[in-house]
Structure formats: structure tokens, C-alpha cells
Amino acid sequence: MVDDYHQLREAAPPAPQGCPVNHDWSPLDEDYLADPYPIASRLRSEGPIFYAEQLGYVVITEMDDILEVFNNPAVYSSEIVQDPVFPLAEEAKAVLAAPDFDPQKVMSNRQAPDHGRIRKYTRQGFSRRRLMTLEPYVRRRSNELIDDMIAAKAGGGAPVEFIDAFAFPLPGETVFRFIGFPEADDERLKQWCSDRKAFSWGRPTPAEQTAIATKMLAYWRYCRAFTAAKRDDRADDFASELLAAHDADERELTYREVESILYGLSFAGHEAVTALICNCLLCLLPRREQWDQLVADPTLIPNAVEEVLRFESSQISWRRITTEDTMLRGIELPAGTRIFMNFASANRQPDLFDHPNEFDIHRPNAAQHISFGKGMHYCLGASLAKFEAVLVLEALVDRLPTLRLVEHQKIWSSANITFRGPEQLLVDW
């Protein structure tokens, strides 16, 4: 792995003085990507804080420290959370150097005071009323996709690849309806919004970086054209709400910020939710007793989703950078220290969760996971993601109660430091 990290180490700051150093581990190691939890547990037992030399980040593994970082955004800035872990290739930089590619930081990577100003409007868009307007669409589309799965199996008799058939299209289409994008644009939008996790959190090749950058540029141009057209074609959707807020006070929410919010929202509401839906099946289907309990009593589904988020989250880390010299766990961290918060460790911390390595849909404190963050930057889409997952499971337990995973299939997640979910998932019933 040394060659893969050579360029990154060139730019990484040295370990803070007095901080324990781990010379070998990285979240991109093959064994960690395959199953991060036992390794995360071992790292936590060896010490709650250490410098990962292969990554160039100070790693924290315990919930209290992660909460301290999340709850002190003035010292632990979120400005790097969307930045690529590895330096971009020159070819990708050239694509993104297009003069019209200039989205602004508006949500997870925007700092106070501007973050609070913008979040006021984005939070309003994620109201319960807005979610309820989406419910009929999610239920209808879920059943349509299940119909297609049943027809495909009847036609060929083979197992169904669940991601292509259901888990990829549904979240993308749902967030597009939320924003107000027309259904006719769905297919190209889904292609433009794919692969972002590899770009910012993985180690794509220069050719892969360039291909993803090209999609990002095309999608940004689409969002700008859509926003311009939407100014004269308002509807009951998130884009129209943002434009109305801009019209009411152009200084409080600028036009470029409206464009940038729409551009930035799609990934957060797309690939991560795909992974969450798949992880629900990975957790539940092999545990037939618990799946059958959901079939018999769907009111258990909301807590089951919380337990999936704790036990097998679609997001197992997040990042911060210090804005000033500070102290954490008795270690002096200079300004500019990069922090890696290990959710895979904290979500299975034995002093917080009884028998943390057991999956239990009845766990009373399942919702105390850290998978959506905390504080000022708590994930805006958390309610939408859980809402979708609950509706999906309700449809699946009703329509396909005998759903099962195909045995002996290889389950793998893409090579990235943060997002976790299968790239292929074969199901049968």
C-alpha cells in the first residue's frame, strides 16, 4: 500500500507532538474495507486517539471525542469534508477549471456564520410537510419497481440484482422529485450524480477522476439551466421554495447559493440512501427471525432502520480540520490538523451499546448512533433517508415476505474512506 499513499504523505502534516502513531493502518486497507468493525474495535482498544501515518490524519475512535469535535465547529472546521482525500490528477483539474464551474460551499462544508444563514432555508425545505408530499410518490414508485422485479424473475427465473432494479433508481428519483427536476431527465441525472464517493473519498485513477469531473461539470451546467428556467415556472418543490426565499431577500440567500444548494443536494440524497437500503437487507435477510418479525409487525421497521444505521451504517467516518491550536485527549493539535472521526468504532462502543456486535431490531437505544453527525452540521437529509428506508421496507415485507439473499455471492463495497454499501446485491424469493 505504500506507493498508493506516497503522494498523499508528501502533502500531509507530521504527527502532532506526543500523539501515538500508527504506521500501518488505513481505512483503504482491503481487510478494513471488507469488514471494518473488528479492526475499528482493536484500534479503539489500543487508544482513543492516534495519528494514522498512511492517511495523514489524527484518528479519534470514541463517541465522546467525536461529539466534542462535532459540537465545536469554530475549532474543528468542516471545510474539508467534500475535498478529495487524494490530490486530483492534472487532467481532472483541467476539467473543473472551466470558467463556468464555480459552485459555492453551501451545506456540509460551509462554516459559520454563513452556514446558519443558509441552513435556515434548507432546513425549511426538509420539513415534515415536504416529506409527506413525497410519501405517495415513494410508495407508488417502490411498488412499480417491485412489479418490475417480479416480472423480470417470472421472465427469466434468475435472481434479481437489487441495486440496479430498485436501490439505485428509487433514491435518485425521490430526491429529483423533491428538488423539482422533471422525470424525463432522470436517467441522465442519475448518471451524472453517480461515482462521487469515489471522487472525494476514494482513490480513483486519473482517468476515473477525469470521467467523474466531466459528469460533475455537466451536472453543474444542468443545475444552472434548471434554476434559470425555474424562476418562471414555480411549483410545490424545494427549488421553488429556495427561489422564493431568494426573491424575498437576495442578500440572505443569493442566487448562486440557490444553484449550489441544488447541485450539492443530489449526491447526499442519492448514493448514501442506496447504500442504506442495501444495508437494511444485508442486516435483516440473513436473520430470518427478525425479518419475519417485521413481516408480522411493520411498526417495528423504524427502530430496525435505526439499528441498521448503528450496526452497518452507510457512512462510517467523517472529517474535520482544526482552525487553531487546540487540545484533544491531552494531545496538542496545531492549527491545520486533519481529523478522521471513526464512526465504525463509536457505533459499536461496548460501554454505550450492550452486546454491540449483535444486530437487534428491538435495541432500545439504537437511535443513539452517530451516523448522521451532530451539532450544527447534522445531516439535513437524515429524516428523508430514514423516511425512504422505512417506506421501502414496508413495501418489501408486504410484497416480498420471502425475500432472501442469494447464497455464496461476493459482497463488496467501493474503495473509499467514508461510505459503505454493496456494489452488487443478488436477491431471490
NUVEX-423846 format. One record per residue: x, y, z of N, C-alpha, C in turn; residue in one letter. Coordinates in steps of 0.05 Angstrom, whole numbers, padded with zeros to 5 digits, always signed. Layout:
BEGIN
XYZXYZXYZa/...
//
This chain:
BEGIN
+00016-00024+00000+00000+00000+00000+00017+00025+00000m/+00043+00023+00004+00059+00047+00008+00058+00065-00016v/+00061+00054-00040+00062+00071-00064+00036+00086-00067d/+00013+00074-00060-00013+00087-00063-00014+00112-00046d/+00000+00113-00024-00002+00135-00006+00021+00155-00008y/+00039+00150-00026+00063+00166-00027+00057+00196-00032h/+00040+00201-00052+00034+00229-00058+00019+00242-00035q/+00001+00227-00023-00015+00239+00000+00004+00246+00023l/+00023+00228+00029+00041+00233+00051+00058+00257+00046r/+00064+00263+00020+00080+00286+00014+00067+00312+00024e/+00039+00312+00022+00025+00336+00030+00015+00336+00059a/+00016+00313+00072+00005+00310+00099+00023+00323+00119a/+00012+00336+00140+00028+00347+00161+00039+00324+00178p/+00060+00329+00193+00071+00308+00211+00052+00303+00234p/+00058+00281+00248+00042+00274+00272+00045+00296+00293a/+00023+00304+00306+00026+00323+00328+00044+00312+00350p/+00059+00329+00362+00078+00321+00383+00064+00306+00405q/+00074+00283+00412+00063+00267+00434+00040+00249+00426g/+00031+00251+00402+00008+00235+00393+00018+00207+00384c/+00006+00185+00394+00014+00159+00385+00011+00157+00354p/+00029+00142+00342+00030+00140+00313+00024+00111+00305v/+00006+00107+00287+00001+00081+00275+00013+00083+00246n/+00033+00066+00242+00048+00068+00216+00035+00052+00194h/+00016+00034+00201+00007+00014+00181-00022+00017+00172d/-00040+00024+00190-00068+00023+00184-00078+00045+00166w/-00096+00039+00149-00111+00059+00133-00139+00049+00129s/-00159+00067+00127-00186+00059+00121-00190+00049+00093p/-00169+00050+00077-00170+00039+00050-00156+00012+00048l/-00147+00001+00070-00136-00026+00070-00158-00046+00062d/-00151-00067+00047-00170-00086+00037-00185-00100+00060e/-00172-00107+00082-00186-00121+00103-00205-00102+00118d/-00198-00076+00119-00216-00057+00132-00240-00052+00115y/-00236-00049+00088-00259-00046+00070-00278-00070+00071l/-00267-00093+00074-00283-00118+00075-00300-00119+00100a/-00288-00112+00123-00303-00113+00149-00289-00094+00168d/-00297-00069+00170-00283-00050+00187-00286-00054+00217p/-00307-00068+00225-00315-00067+00254-00295-00080+00273y/-00286-00104+00268-00266-00115+00287-00240-00100+00287p/-00232-00089+00265-00208-00073+00264-00212-00046+00279i/-00235-00034+00274-00241-00009+00289-00242-00014+00319a/-00252-00037+00327-00253-00043+00356-00225-00047+00367s/-00208-00060+00351-00180-00063+00360-00166-00036+00362r/-00170-00019+00342-00157+00007+00343-00167+00023+00368l/-00192+00021+00374-00203+00035+00398-00190+00025+00423r/-00187-00002+00425-00176-00014+00449-00146-00006+00452s/-00133-00001+00430-00104+00007+00431-00101+00036+00440e/-00122+00052+00436-00120+00080+00444-00141+00097+00430g/-00154+00116+00444-00176+00131+00432-00167+00151+00411p/-00141+00157+00410-00132+00177+00391-00104+00169+00381i/-00100+00172+00355-00073+00165+00344-00071+00179+00317f/-00046+00181+00308-00041+00192+00281-00037+00169+00262y/-00053+00168+00241-00051+00148+00220-00032+00158+00199a/-00008+00147+00199+00013+00157+00181+00006+00153+00152e/-00007+00130+00146-00014+00125+00118-00035+00144+00107q/-00050+00156+00124-00072+00174+00116-00065+00203+00120l/-00048+00209+00140-00042+00237+00146-00063+00251+00163g/-00078+00235+00178-00100+00246+00196-00096+00236+00224y/-00105+00253+00243-00108+00243+00271-00135+00229+00272v/-00135+00205+00282-00159+00189+00283-00170+00188+00312v/-00196+00193+00315-00209+00191+00341-00230+00169+00339i/-00233+00153+00360-00248+00128+00358-00271+00126+00378t/-00273+00145+00397-00293+00143+00418-00314+00165+00415e/-00339+00158+00423-00362+00175+00418-00359+00203+00432m/-00349+00204+00456-00346+00229+00470-00328+00249+00454d/-00306+00239+00444-00288+00256+00429-00300+00265+00402d/-00314+00246+00389-00328+00253+00364-00349+00275+00369i/-00364+00272+00391-00384+00293+00398-00370+00320+00404l/-00348+00319+00418-00334+00344+00423-00326+00358+00398e/-00316+00343+00378-00308+00354+00353-00332+00365+00338v/-00354+00350+00336-00377+00359+00322-00389+00384+00335f/-00388+00385+00361-00402+00407+00375-00385+00432+00378n/-00361+00432+00366-00343+00456+00368-00334+00463+00340n/-00353+00472+00323-00346+00476+00294-00327+00500+00290p/-00325+00518+00310-00307+00540+00306-00278+00531+00307a/-00273+00510+00322-00245+00499+00324-00241+00476+00305v/-00261+00460+00301-00259+00437+00283-00276+00442+00258y/-00264+00453+00238-00279+00462+00214-00287+00439+00196s/-00310+00442+00183-00320+00422+00164-00311+00428+00135s/-00294+00448+00131-00289+00457+00104-00277+00436+00086e/-00265+00415+00097-00251+00395+00080-00268+00370+00074i/-00293+00369+00084-00308+00343+00083-00313+00334+00055v/-00316+00352+00036-00321+00345+00008-00295+00344-00009q/-00273+00351+00003-00248+00352-00012-00238+00323-00018d/-00227+00319-00042-00215+00292-00047-00193+00285-00027p/-00193+00260-00019-00173+00251+00000-00146+00251-00013v/-00145+00244-00039-00120+00244-00054-00119+00268-00072f/-00096+00279-00078-00094+00302-00096-00105+00295-00124p/-00119+00314-00136-00130+00309-00162-00109+00308-00184l/-00114+00291-00204-00097+00290-00227-00099+00316-00243a/-00079+00322-00258-00080+00347-00273-00102+00347-00294e/-00108+00323-00305-00130+00322-00325-00157+00329-00312e/-00162+00319-00288-00187+00325-00274-00188+00355-00266a/-00165+00365-00257-00164+00394-00250-00171+00411-00274k/-00162+00403-00298-00167+00418-00322-00197+00419-00328a/-00211+00397-00324-00240+00396-00329-00254+00416-00310v/-00247+00415-00285-00260+00431-00265-00250+00460-00265l/-00231+00466-00282-00221+00494-00284-00238+00509-00305a/-00259+00496-00316-00277+00510-00334-00287+00536-00321a/-00287+00558-00336-00294+00584-00323-00323+00585-00312p/-00340+00568-00322-00368+00568-00311-00373+00548-00289d/-00352+00533-00280-00355+00514-00258-00346+00528-00233f/-00366+00539-00218-00359+00554-00194-00380+00551-00173d/-00389+00526-00167-00408+00522-00145-00396+00532-00118p/-00412+00543-00101-00403+00552-00075-00407+00531-00054q/-00391+00532-00033-00396+00515-00010-00421+00525+00004k/-00440+00507+00009-00465+00517+00020-00476+00501+00043v/-00468+00475+00046-00480+00459+00067-00459+00447+00085m/-00452+00421+00080-00434+00407+00099-00407+00420+00102s/-00397+00434+00081-00371+00446+00082-00371+00476+00083n/-00393+00488+00092-00395+00517+00095-00394+00523+00125r/-00377+00542+00132-00373+00549+00160-00392+00571+00169q/-00395+00574+00196-00410+00596+00208-00395+00623+00202a/-00410+00645+00200-00439+00648+00205-00455+00641+00180p/-00443+00639+00156-00458+00634+00132-00473+00608+00133d/-00462+00588+00145-00476+00562+00146-00503+00565+00159h/-00505+00579+00182-00531+00582+00195-00551+00598+00178g/-00541+00618+00164-00558+00634+00147-00570+00617+00125r/-00554+00600+00112-00564+00583+00090-00580+00560+00101i/-00571+00549+00123-00585+00525+00134-00614+00531+00141r/-00619+00556+00149-00647+00564+00156-00666+00557+00133k/-00657+00562+00109-00674+00558+00086-00674+00529+00077y/-00651+00516+00079-00651+00488+00071-00666+00470+00091t/-00664+00477+00117-00679+00462+00137-00709+00464+00133r/-00718+00488+00125-00747+00491+00120-00756+00473+00097q/-00738+00469+00077-00745+00451+00055-00748+00422+00063g/-00735+00414+00084-00737+00386+00094-00758+00383+00116f/-00778+00400+00115-00799+00399+00135-00815+00373+00133s/-00830+00367+00154-00847+00343+00153-00868+00345+00131r/-00878+00369+00127-00898+00373+00105-00886+00365+00079r/-00861+00373+00073-00848+00365+00048-00845+00335+00046r/-00837+00322+00068-00834+00293+00067-00861+00280+00061l/-00882+00290+00073-00908+00278+00069-00917+00281+00040m/-00909+00303+00026-00916+00306-00002-00902+00285-00019t/-00879+00275-00009-00864+00255-00024-00874+00226-00019l/-00888+00222+00003-00896+00195+00010-00911+00180-00012e/-00932+00192-00024-00946+00177-00045-00928+00169-00068p/-00909+00187-00075-00891+00181-00097-00873+00157-00089y/-00861+00158-00065-00843+00136-00057-00858+00110-00056v/-00882+00110-00045-00898+00085-00044-00904+00075-00072r/-00913+00093-00089-00920+00084-00116-00896+00074-00131r/-00874+00089-00130-00850+00081-00145-00838+00055-00134r/-00839+00051-00107-00829+00026-00096-00845+00003-00107s/-00871+00005-00108-00887-00017-00118-00883-00022-00147n/-00879+00000-00163-00873-00004-00191-00847-00019-00195e/-00827-00012-00180-00801-00025-00182-00803-00054-00173l/-00819-00060-00152-00823-00087-00144-00838-00103-00166i/-00858-00090-00178-00871-00103-00201-00851-00111-00223d/-00833-00092-00229-00813-00098-00249-00795-00121-00241d/-00788-00122-00215-00771-00145-00205-00786-00171-00208m/-00812-00172-00201-00827-00196-00203-00830-00205-00232i/-00834-00185-00250-00836-00192-00278-00810-00202-00289a/-00788-00190-00281-00762-00199-00290-00756-00228-00281a/-00763-00234-00256-00758-00261-00247-00776-00281-00261k/-00802-00273-00265-00820-00291-00280-00811-00296-00308a/-00799-00276-00320-00790-00279-00348-00765-00295-00351g/-00747-00294-00331-00722-00308-00334-00716-00328-00313g/-00729-00326-00290-00726-00344-00268-00700-00340-00252g/-00683-00322-00261-00658-00318-00247-00661-00298-00224a/-00643-00299-00205-00643-00278-00183-00642-00250-00195p/-00650-00231-00179-00651-00203-00188-00628-00188-00175v/-00615-00171-00191-00594-00154-00180-00609-00129-00169e/-00609-00128-00142-00627-00109-00128-00619-00080-00131f/-00594-00074-00134-00585-00046-00136-00595-00034-00162i/-00589-00047-00184-00599-00037-00210-00629-00036-00211d/-00642-00057-00200-00671-00059-00203-00686-00041-00184a/-00674-00034-00161-00690-00019-00141-00674+00002-00126f/-00652-00006-00113-00639+00011-00093-00624+00035-00106a/-00616+00033-00131-00604+00056-00144-00625+00075-00156f/-00645+00065-00170-00664+00085-00182-00681+00099-00162p/-00691+00086-00141-00710+00098-00123-00700+00123-00109l/-00677+00122-00095-00668+00146-00081-00662+00169-00100p/-00650+00163-00123-00645+00185-00142-00670+00198-00151g/-00689+00182-00159-00714+00193-00169-00729+00208-00146e/-00727+00199-00122-00741+00212-00100-00729+00240-00095t/-00702+00242-00094-00690+00268-00089-00695+00286-00113v/-00697+00275-00137-00703+00292-00160-00731+00303-00159f/-00750+00287-00149-00778+00297-00145-00778+00319-00123r/-00762+00314-00102-00760+00333-00080-00751+00360-00091f/-00730+00359-00107-00719+00384-00118-00738+00397-00138i/-00750+00380-00155-00768+00391-00175-00758+00385-00203g/-00736+00368-00206-00727+00361-00233-00748+00345-00247f/-00752+00349-00273-00772+00334-00289-00764+00304-00291p/-00784+00287-00291-00779+00258-00293-00765+00251-00319e/-00770+00266-00340-00757+00260-00365-00727+00261-00364a/-00716+00275-00344-00687+00278-00342-00674+00258-00323d/-00690+00239-00312-00680+00222-00291-00655+00206-00299d/-00655+00194-00322-00633+00175-00329-00607+00190-00331e/-00606+00212-00345-00580+00226-00346-00572+00238-00320r/-00592+00247-00304-00585+00258-00277-00573+00236-00260l/-00583+00212-00260-00572+00190-00244-00543+00184-00252k/-00538+00186-00278-00511+00180-00287-00492+00203-00279q/-00501+00227-00281-00484+00250-00273-00478+00249-00243w/-00497+00240-00227-00494+00241-00198-00479+00217-00187c/-00473+00197-00203-00461+00173-00193-00431+00177-00189s/-00419+00160-00174-00389+00157-00171-00377+00180-00154d/-00392+00198-00142-00380+00219-00127-00365+00208-00103r/-00374+00186-00091-00359+00176-00068-00331+00168-00075k/-00327+00158-00099-00300+00151-00107-00283+00176-00111a/-00295+00197-00122-00281+00221-00128-00270+00235-00103f/-00287+00238-00083-00279+00253-00059-00268+00236-00036s/-00276+00211-00035-00269+00195-00012-00253+00169-00019w/-00248+00165-00045-00233+00141-00053-00206+00147-00065g/-00197+00129-00082-00171+00133-00095-00174+00126-00125r/-00191+00140-00140-00194+00134-00168-00169+00140-00184p/-00167+00126-00206-00144+00132-00225-00148+00159-00237t/-00127+00170-00249-00131+00196-00263-00153+00195-00284p/-00155+00173-00299-00176+00170-00319-00204+00170-00306a/-00206+00156-00283-00232+00156-00269-00239+00184-00257e/-00219+00197-00246-00223+00224-00236-00233+00242-00258q/-00221+00240-00281-00228+00258-00303-00256+00252-00313t/-00264+00227-00314-00291+00219-00323-00312+00230-00303a/-00306+00227-00277-00325+00237-00257-00326+00268-00257i/-00303+00281-00261-00303+00310-00262-00319+00320-00286a/-00318+00305-00308-00334+00313-00332-00364+00311-00325t/-00372+00290-00310-00400+00288-00302-00408+00311-00283k/-00390+00318-00265-00395+00340-00246-00400+00366-00261m/-00383+00371-00281-00386+00396-00297-00413+00396-00312l/-00420+00374-00324-00445+00372-00339-00469+00376-00320a/-00467+00364-00296-00489+00366-00277-00492+00395-00267y/-00469+00408-00262-00470+00436-00253-00483+00454-00274w/-00476+00449-00299-00488+00465-00320-00518+00460-00322r/-00526+00435-00318-00555+00428-00318-00569+00443-00295y/-00557+00442-00271-00569+00455-00248-00573+00485-00252c/-00553+00498-00265-00555+00526-00270-00577+00532-00290r/-00579+00516-00311-00600+00520-00331-00628+00514-00319a/-00629+00493-00302-00655+00487-00289-00664+00509-00271f/-00645+00520-00255-00652+00542-00237-00662+00566-00252t/-00649+00573-00274-00657+00596-00290-00685+00592-00301a/-00691+00567-00311-00718+00562-00322-00739+00562-00300a/-00731+00553-00275-00750+00551-00253-00759+00578-00243k/-00744+00599-00249-00752+00626-00239-00779+00633-00250r/-00786+00623-00274-00812+00630-00286-00831+00606-00287d/-00825+00585-00272-00842+00561-00273-00842+00548-00246d/-00853+00562-00226-00853+00553-00198-00873+00530-00194r/-00867+00514-00174-00885+00491-00166-00882+00486-00136a/-00894+00465-00126-00892+00458-00098-00868+00439-00096d/-00844+00451-00097-00819+00435-00095-00798+00452-00081d/-00775+00439-00075-00754+00451-00060-00741+00474-00075f/-00737+00470-00101-00724+00491-00117-00741+00517-00116a/-00767+00514-00119-00785+00538-00118-00784+00551-00091s/-00782+00535-00069-00780+00547-00042-00755+00564-00039e/-00733+00553-00050-00707+00568-00048-00708+00594-00064l/-00720+00592-00088-00722+00616-00105-00740+00637-00092l/-00762+00628-00079-00779+00647-00065-00764+00660-00042a/-00748+00645-00028-00732+00657-00006-00712+00677-00018a/-00700+00671-00040-00681+00689-00053-00696+00715-00062h/-00720+00712-00073-00735+00735-00082-00742+00753-00058d/-00747+00741-00035-00755+00756-00012-00732+00772-00001a/-00707+00762-00003-00684+00777+00007-00659+00766-00007d/-00650+00779-00027-00628+00770-00043-00601+00769-00028e/-00600+00784-00006-00575+00784+00010-00574+00760+00029r/-00598+00752+00038-00599+00729+00057-00594+00703+00043e/-00603+00700+00018-00598+00676+00002-00593+00684-00026l/-00568+00683-00035-00561+00692-00061-00569+00673-00083t/-00571+00682-00107-00579+00665-00130-00558+00643-00134y/-00533+00649-00132-00512+00629-00135-00514+00608-00113r/-00521+00616-00089-00525+00596-00068-00549+00578-00074e/-00570+00588-00086-00592+00571-00094-00582+00550-00113v/-00568+00558-00134-00557+00540-00154-00539+00519-00140e/-00523+00527-00122-00504+00510-00109-00517+00490-00090s/-00538+00498-00076-00553+00480-00059-00565+00457-00075i/-00578+00464-00098-00590+00444-00115-00569+00425-00126l/-00546+00436-00133-00524+00419-00143-00513+00401-00122y/-00510+00411-00097-00497+00395-00076-00516+00374-00064g/-00542+00378-00066-00561+00361-00052-00563+00333-00064l/-00559+00331-00090-00566+00305-00103-00549+00282-00094s/-00523+00286-00091-00507+00264-00082-00515+00255-00054f/-00518+00274-00035-00525+00268-00008-00551+00252-00006a/-00570+00258-00025-00595+00244-00024-00597+00220-00043g/-00574+00211-00053-00575+00191-00074-00559+00166-00066h/-00532+00167-00069-00516+00143-00065-00517+00134-00036e/-00516+00152-00017-00517+00144+00011-00542+00130+00018a/-00565+00138+00006-00590+00125+00012-00592+00098-00002v/-00581+00096-00026-00578+00070-00039-00564+00050-00020t/-00542+00059-00009-00527+00042+00009-00543+00035+00034a/-00558+00054+00045-00574+00048+00069-00595+00027+00063l/-00609+00029+00040-00629+00009+00033-00616-00018+00031i/-00594-00020+00017-00580-00046+00014-00570-00057+00041c/-00560-00039+00058-00550-00048+00084-00573-00059+00101n/-00597-00048+00097-00620-00059+00112-00624-00088+00104c/-00622-00094+00079-00626-00122+00070-00602-00140+00080l/-00578-00129+00079-00555-00145+00088-00557-00152+00118l/-00569-00134+00133-00572-00139+00162-00596-00157+00168c/-00618-00153+00154-00643-00166+00161-00647-00193+00148l/-00641-00196+00123-00648-00220+00109-00634-00245+00119l/-00609-00244+00127-00596-00268+00139-00607-00275+00167p/-00620-00256+00179-00631-00260+00206-00661-00264+00203r/-00669-00287+00195-00697-00292+00186-00717-00286+00208r/-00709-00292+00233-00728-00288+00255-00735-00258+00257e/-00715-00241+00254-00720-00212+00256-00735-00202+00231q/-00727-00212+00207-00742-00204+00183-00771-00212+00186w/-00776-00237+00195-00804-00246+00198-00819-00230+00218d/-00806-00220+00238-00820-00202+00257-00829-00176+00244q/-00813-00166+00225-00821-00142+00210-00844-00148+00192l/-00844-00172+00180-00866-00181+00163-00892-00181+00179v/-00890-00192+00203-00914-00195+00220-00922-00168+00233a/-00903-00150+00238-00909-00125+00252-00892-00103+00240d/-00901-00090+00218-00885-00069+00206-00880-00044+00223p/-00894-00042+00246-00889-00019+00264-00861-00021+00276t/-00848-00044+00274-00821-00048+00284-00800-00036+00265l/-00808-00029+00241-00789-00021+00220-00773+00004+00227i/-00785+00026+00237-00769+00049+00243-00745+00044+00262p/-00749+00028+00283-00727+00023+00300-00707+00004+00287n/-00717-00014+00270-00699-00031+00255-00680-00015+00237a/-00690+00006+00225-00674+00024+00208-00652+00038+00225v/-00660+00047+00249-00640+00059+00267-00618+00039+00274e/-00626+00014+00279-00606-00006+00285-00587-00012+00262e/-00598-00011+00237-00581-00014+00214-00561+00009+00213v/-00570+00033+00218-00552+00056+00218-00530+00054+00239l/-00536+00041+00261-00516+00037+00282-00497+00014+00274r/-00509-00008+00266-00494-00033+00263-00479-00035+00237f/-00491-00024+00215-00478-00026+00189-00485-00001+00174e/-00474+00022+00183-00481+00048+00172-00470+00051+00144s/-00485+00067+00128-00475+00073+00101-00454+00095+00103s/-00449+00106+00126-00428+00126+00130-00413+00119+00155q/-00387+00112+00152-00372+00101+00176-00350+00120+00184i/-00348+00144+00173-00328+00163+00183-00336+00191+00172s/-00323+00211+00183-00326+00238+00173-00300+00253+00180w/-00297+00277+00169-00271+00291+00172-00275+00320+00182r/-00254+00330+00195-00253+00358+00203-00223+00367+00201r/-00219+00394+00203-00192+00405+00204-00192+00427+00225i/-00172+00428+00242-00171+00448+00263-00164+00476+00252t/-00178+00496+00262-00174+00523+00253-00154+00538+00271t/-00147+00527+00293-00129+00539+00312-00116+00517+00329e/-00095+00524+00343-00083+00505+00362-00103+00498+00383d/-00105+00472+00389-00125+00463+00409-00114+00438+00422t/-00129+00428+00441-00122+00405+00457-00145+00385+00456m/-00139+00359+00450-00158+00338+00450-00146+00313+00462l/-00158+00302+00482-00148+00278+00496-00119+00282+00506r/-00114+00307+00514-00087+00313+00524-00066+00316+00503g/-00074+00315+00477-00055+00318+00455-00058+00346+00444i/-00036+00361+00440-00037+00387+00428-00039+00384+00398e/-00060+00395+00387-00065+00393+00358-00061+00421+00346l/-00040+00424+00329-00036+00451+00317-00058+00457+00297p/-00061+00483+00291-00080+00491+00270-00072+00477+00244a/-00093+00468+00230-00088+00453+00205-00086+00423+00208g/-00090+00413+00233-00090+00384+00237-00116+00372+00226t/-00113+00351+00210-00136+00338+00198-00146+00315+00216r/-00172+00315+00221-00184+00296+00240-00202+00276+00225i/-00198+00251+00231-00215+00229+00220-00231+00217+00243f/-00258+00221+00241-00275+00211+00262-00285+00183+00254m/-00279+00163+00270-00284+00135+00263-00312+00127+00274n/-00333+00129+00258-00360+00121+00267-00362+00091+00271f/-00347+00076+00254-00348+00046+00257-00340+00037+00285a/-00322+00052+00297-00315+00046+00325-00336+00056+00344s/-00344+00081+00342-00362+00093+00362-00389+00080+00362a/-00399+00072+00339-00426+00060+00337-00427+00032+00349n/-00404+00021+00355-00403-00006+00368-00387-00004+00394r/-00389+00018+00407-00374+00022+00432-00388+00006+00455q/-00374-00012+00468-00388-00030+00487-00399-00017+00512p/-00387+00006+00519-00398+00020+00543-00423+00036+00536d/-00430+00038+00510-00454+00053+00501-00476+00035+00492l/-00469+00012+00480-00488-00007+00468-00483-00035+00479f/-00502-00046+00492-00499-00074+00502-00496-00093+00478d/-00477-00111+00481-00471-00131+00460-00471-00116+00433h/-00452-00098+00429-00452-00080+00406-00449-00095+00379p/-00438-00118+00379-00434-00133+00354-00457-00151+00347n/-00479-00149+00362-00503-00163+00356-00523-00144+00343e/-00537-00153+00322-00557-00137+00309-00584-00143+00322f/-00598-00122+00332-00623-00127+00347-00643-00105+00340d/-00664-00111+00325-00683-00091+00317-00699-00080+00341i/-00697-00093+00364-00711-00083+00388-00692-00067+00407h/-00668-00061+00398-00649-00047+00415-00661-00020+00424r/-00663-00015+00450-00676+00009+00459-00662+00035+00452p/-00636+00035+00450-00621+00060+00445-00608+00059+00418n/-00619+00045+00399-00607+00043+00372-00603+00070+00359a/-00622+00089+00365-00621+00115+00352-00598+00133+00363a/-00583+00123+00382-00561+00139+00393-00535+00136+00377q/-00537+00126+00353-00514+00124+00335-00505+00152+00327h/-00482+00153+00314-00470+00179+00306-00470+00181+00275i/-00485+00164+00261-00482+00161+00232-00490+00186+00216s/-00506+00204+00227-00513+00228+00213-00499+00253+00224f/-00479+00248+00242-00465+00271+00254-00481+00283+00277g/-00472+00306+00286-00485+00320+00308-00480+00350+00305k/-00494+00366+00320-00489+00394+00321-00497+00409+00297g/-00483+00431+00291-00490+00450+00270-00493+00437+00243m/-00476+00417+00238-00475+00404+00212-00489+00377+00211h/-00507+00372+00230-00523+00347+00230-00536+00345+00202y/-00535+00321+00191-00543+00316+00163-00572+00325+00159c/-00575+00344+00140-00601+00354+00133-00620+00333+00122l/-00608+00313+00108-00624+00293+00095-00629+00269+00113g/-00623+00270+00139-00626+00247+00156-00656+00238+00157a/-00674+00256+00160-00702+00249+00161-00712+00237+00135s/-00703+00249+00113-00711+00238+00087-00699+00210+00082l/-00674+00206+00090-00662+00179+00086-00677+00158+00102a/-00682+00164+00128-00696+00144+00144-00725+00140+00135k/-00738+00162+00127-00765+00161+00116-00766+00142+00092f/-00748+00146+00073-00747+00128+00050-00742+00099+00058e/-00723+00095+00075-00716+00067+00083-00740+00053+00096a/-00755+00068+00113-00779+00056+00125-00800+00049+00104v/-00805+00067+00086-00825+00062+00065-00817+00039+00047l/-00791+00037+00041-00781+00015+00025-00785-00012+00039v/-00778-00013+00065-00781-00038+00079-00810-00046+00082l/-00827-00026+00086-00856-00032+00088-00866-00045+00062e/-00857-00034+00039-00865-00046+00014-00854-00074+00010a/-00828-00078+00017-00816-00104+00013-00827-00126+00031l/-00832-00120+00056-00843-00140+00074-00872-00147+00066v/-00886-00128+00054-00913-00133+00045-00914-00149+00019d/-00897-00141-00001-00899-00152-00027-00881-00177-00030r/-00858-00177-00017-00839-00200-00020-00831-00210+00008l/-00849-00221+00023-00842-00230+00050-00822-00253+00050p/-00819-00268+00029-00799-00289+00028-00772-00280+00015t/-00769-00254+00012-00744-00244+00001-00720-00255+00016l/-00699-00261+00001-00674-00272+00013-00650-00264-00004r/-00627-00264+00008-00602-00260-00006-00594-00286-00020l/-00583-00283-00044-00572-00307-00058-00547-00316-00043v/-00545-00341-00037-00522-00352-00022-00496-00351-00038e/-00474-00348-00023-00447-00350-00033-00440-00328-00053h/-00455-00306-00053-00447-00284-00071-00426-00267-00057q/-00409-00254-00072-00388-00237-00061-00400-00209-00057k/-00399-00200-00032-00409-00173-00026-00385-00155-00022i/-00384-00133-00037-00361-00115-00034-00371-00086-00035w/-00356-00069-00022-00361-00040-00022-00339-00026-00037s/-00345-00004-00049-00324+00010-00064-00302+00020-00046s/-00279+00024-00057-00256+00032-00041-00257+00062-00035a/-00268+00068-00012-00268+00096-00003-00268+00097+00027n/-00261+00120+00039-00257+00121+00067-00282+00125+00084i/-00305+00131+00072-00328+00140+00087-00353+00124+00082t/-00360+00120+00057-00387+00108+00050-00384+00078+00046f/-00404+00064+00057-00403+00035+00058-00430+00023+00049r/-00429+00007+00029-00452-00007+00018-00444-00024-00005g/-00459-00045-00011-00451-00064-00032-00453-00051-00060p/-00436-00060-00077-00437-00051-00105-00454-00070-00122e/-00461-00093-00112-00479-00112-00125-00493-00128-00104q/-00518-00134-00107-00533-00149-00087-00555-00166-00101l/-00550-00192-00101-00569-00211-00114-00589-00220-00094l/-00615-00218-00102-00637-00227-00084-00655-00246-00099v/-00669-00262-00083-00689-00281-00095-00712-00283-00075d/-00733-00297-00083-00756-00300-00065-00772-00324-00075w/
//
